[in-house]
Amino acid sequence: MRSILLALVAMVLPVSAQDLSAKAWLEEMSRALNQEQFKMSVIHLQADHIRPLVYLHGKVNGQEVAFLEHLNGPIKNAVRIDNRVTFIEHDQPAFTVNADRIQGLWPAVFANDPAGIEAGYQFVLGGRSRIAGRPGQLVRLIPNDPHRYPLQVWVDMETYLPLRYELLTDEKELLEQIMVVELLVLEEPAPLLAEAAKQDWPPVINQLDRHDGQNWTFTWLPEGFKVVARDHHRLMGSQEPVEYVAITDGIANISVYVGRAGNVPMPDELMTRNGLGLVSEKVGNAEVVAVGRVPMETLSRIIRSLALDKSS
């Protein structure tokens, strides 16, 4: 039956789609996520946590508009108008930040140029299967080194939108899965997006004050990783200010916190059930904590490469 299905799929696909390389499938997926108008009902699975989500995307008066809604629990929504994202939650006032993506769904690279992660991954075509009633092409992203985990994505063979994403350990243990259960391609932007584009959302919040912060840098990062954000704030449950540095390769995100030794007690090493690793080590008079969904040795080596840039 599966062979019959795939044969029918091949008959209706344009020749260009049948001959696409793995990288070309990812490029088409990026284009679709940025240009198509659609509604996705999604299940996000991490360990024993299951989150049903709805994601809308479209163009309103030339602006890119998106909306992400968590269907279970307290209200937790996000609205994006071009490069501004507003978060709406039940227990705090809405606030807006500069961002070109809503975090918490597909990895950011899915909507960006896949060439940006070629330093860290090889792109390999897999088989084809049916997801949410739609035929999908599997593309595997295989790490070039042991510093990150492999992942795989199934791309809709008609619209090129992502249908399923999985992050795996080297032993093929599932760490995270996002799966579309319903996909609707729209001719016009959803009414909710049109209304969102008309709203006066809160202004973008100012960057946190870092006048007394220190410029920590790294003498080593895995190939393809770069620093994308710095911050200076207080950890929950502590009055001690810490430095925060965000690192990413476009898929894996790592957070590094630097505080005074003894003021931010943390376990030396921890791996949660959903694959989020935590490593804590002392560097001089500082306590450094690195958190990310990457191998523990990667986190530890990043911490050991931390250095204070005294030139700035």
Secondary structure, DSSP 8 states (H G I E B T S, - for coil): -HHHHHHHHHHHS-HHHHT--HHHHHHHHHHHHHH--EEEEEEEEETTEEEEEEEEEEEETTEEEEEEEE-SSS-EEEEEETTEEEEEETTEEEEEEE-SS-TTSS-GGGGS-GGGGTTTEEEEEEEEEEETTEEEEEEEEEESSTTS--EEEEEETTT--EEEEEEE-TT--EEEEEEEEEEEE-SS--HHHHHHHHS----B------TT---EEES---TT-EEEEEEEEE-TT--SEEEEEEEESSS-EEEEEEEETTTS---SEEE-TTS-EEEEEEETTEEEEEEESS-HHHHHHHHHTEEE-TT-
